[in-house]
Amino acid sequence: MFIWSGNPIAFSFFGLSVYWYGIIYATALLSSWIVATWTLRKIRNGQMYLTIKNTVIPSKEDFDKFMFFAIVWTVVGARLGHVIFFELEYYLHNPHEIIMLRNGGLSFHGSVLALTLYTSYFCKKRNVYWKIILDVLCLAGSLGVGIGRLANFVNQELYGKVCTANFAVIFSLVDQLPRYPTQLLESFFEGLLNFWLLIIVFRLKGIVIIGTGMLTSIFCIVYSSARFIIEFYKEVETITYFKCISLTVGQILSIALFLFGIFVLHSRHLYACRKR
């Protein structure tokens, strides 16, 4: 059993407290940007091998601009998603706290929705096939998810139910009870394992896999399945907007993401059939 009593504040600078939460999330976003840039460079170098015709591969300059605004929309969508999906009543009474990101509260599903809308706009404007960008973002974003979940652990939020498991963690800022370290489970299964699987597929298939939607499908299905199961072990977030359904909000949103992954996979199958 492990006792976690870390200070959420990393250091203070001229009286301003810098939180580990922000540092970890910034690291996650930067890591995703680096992986996305690396992947797009691979695509650009081997563009002749892509099976998708009549599409533009963004230049490094265009993609850097895209990633900058993508990160902005990711953070905005994640915050608004948390506010709307999980604690709407609280923030309606405390609207000034919506911008207090250092206290935690970012929704993955909110970030996905915002990022999907912005990606759709970018692809239409630049004549880029949307599955190319989504595959790149899912490959890169899986690493970001793995790193970002560590911020929840450091912040001692989204912790699990009380348990007697050998790997239980006592979160000293919560109480003195051993709990499931669901943040670490999510970090591994939703993020790092997902990233490992996507990298293997990308390495085996090469850039021809980009634009098929396969990476997007794998990411959505693995993430949503892991999230759905781990939600059962969380202490918080036990109710939904639908009193007749005993699933959490996170589980309902994960079902939607799972279905989106199936849709992308099915659309890939239809595209392959048409080519024949």
C-alpha positions, -999 to +999 in steps of 0.1 A: +000+000+000+013+034-009+006+068+008+005+097-016+010+130+001+026+151-026+021+188-028+000+199-058+022+231-060+055+225-078+071+259-069+063+295-064+077+323-086+074+359-074+044+349-053+027+330-080+022+293-074+029+270-103+010+237-100+021+202-111-013+199-128-004+226-153+031+214-158+020+178-165-007+189-189+017+212-207+041+183-210+013+161-224+003+187-250+039+193-260+046+155-263+015+151-285+027+180-307+061+164-312+047+130-321+022+145-345+049+165-362+071+134-365+042+114-379+034+141-405+070+143-415+069+106-422+038+111-443+054+139-463+085+120-470+066+090-483+036+108-498+039+088-530+029+056-511-004+070-498-034+054-513-056+085-509-056+107-540-065+143-545-057+154-510-032+179-497-006+171-470-002+202-448+032+219-448+051+221-416+041+258-412+004+251-418+005+221-394+022+241-367-005+267-369-031+240-369-016+223-338-014+257-319-051+264-324-059+227-318-043+229-284-062+260-276-095+243-286-085+212-268-081+231-235-112+252-240-133+221-250-120+201-221-129+228-196-163+234-211-169+197-213-162+193-176-185+222-167-214+211-189-211+173-185-201+169-149-207+199-127-230+222-145-251+231-114-220+240-094-205+263-120-239+280-127-237+291-091-199+298-093-192+310-128-160+328-118-144+294-112-148+282-148-114+298-156-097+283-125-079+255-144-053+250-117-080+234-095-084+207-121-115+197-141-108+189-177-130+165-197-114+143-223-147+139-242-151+177-242-117+181-257-124+154-284-156+172-294-140+206-297-109+192-315-131+172-340-150+204-349-119+224-354-102+196-374-133+194-396-130+232-403-093+230-410-096+200-434-124+216-453-105+249-456-072+232-466-086+204-487-071+177-464-088+144-460-102+144-425-091+108-416-054+117-423-055+144-395-076+123-372-052+093-375-022+116-368-040+132-338-051+099-323-016+084-326-001+115-309-030+121-285-028+087-270+006+096-255-008+129-243-036+110-225-012+087-208+008+116-195-021+139-187-038+113-164-008+116-141-020+152-134-052+137-119-031+115-096-008+143-085-039+165-079-055+137-059-087+138-079-108+112-098-096+086-072-111+052-069-133+035-044-121+021-011-105-013-015-081-038+001-060-045-030-022-046-025-018-018-050-042+005-032-032+041-026-040+064+004-046+099-009-037+120+021-056+151+010-088+131+007-088+108+037-068+079+052-086+051+034-069+028+008-084+034-026-080+021-062-055+044-080-078+048-110-058+077-123-028+054-129-050+027-144-065+052-168-030+065-176-019+031-186-049+015-203-064+046-219-032+062-229+001+044-228-012+010-239-032+027-266-001+045-278+019+013-278-007-005-299-010+024-324+028+027-328+030-011-335+003-008-362+019+023-377+054+006-377+040-026-393+018-010-419+038+022-426+022+054-437-003+036-459-023+031-427-027+069-423-060+081-437-077+048-435-092+056-401-077+024-386-057+043-360-087+065-351-108+034-347-083+016-325-078+047-303-116+053-298-124+016-291-095+010-267-099+043-248-137+040-245-136+004-234-109+010-208-127+041-195-160+023-193-146-005-172-124+017-149-154+040-142-169+012-121-140+015-097-142+053-093-155+069-061-168+101-077-191+107-106-218+081-097-249+097-112-261+107-146-286+132-161-308+101-166-321+088-133-333+056-150-297+047-161-272+036-135-242+044-157-219+074-150-216+104-174-182+092-183-195+058-193-223+072-214-199+095-232-175+065-237-203+046-254-207+075-278-170+075-285-170+037-290-198+040-315-178+067-333-148+043-335-171+016-350-185+042-375-150+052-387-140+015-390-172+007-409-167+037-432-131+024-439-147-009-449-171+008-472-143+028-488-123-004-494-154-021-510-159+008-534-122+007-545-127-030-555 
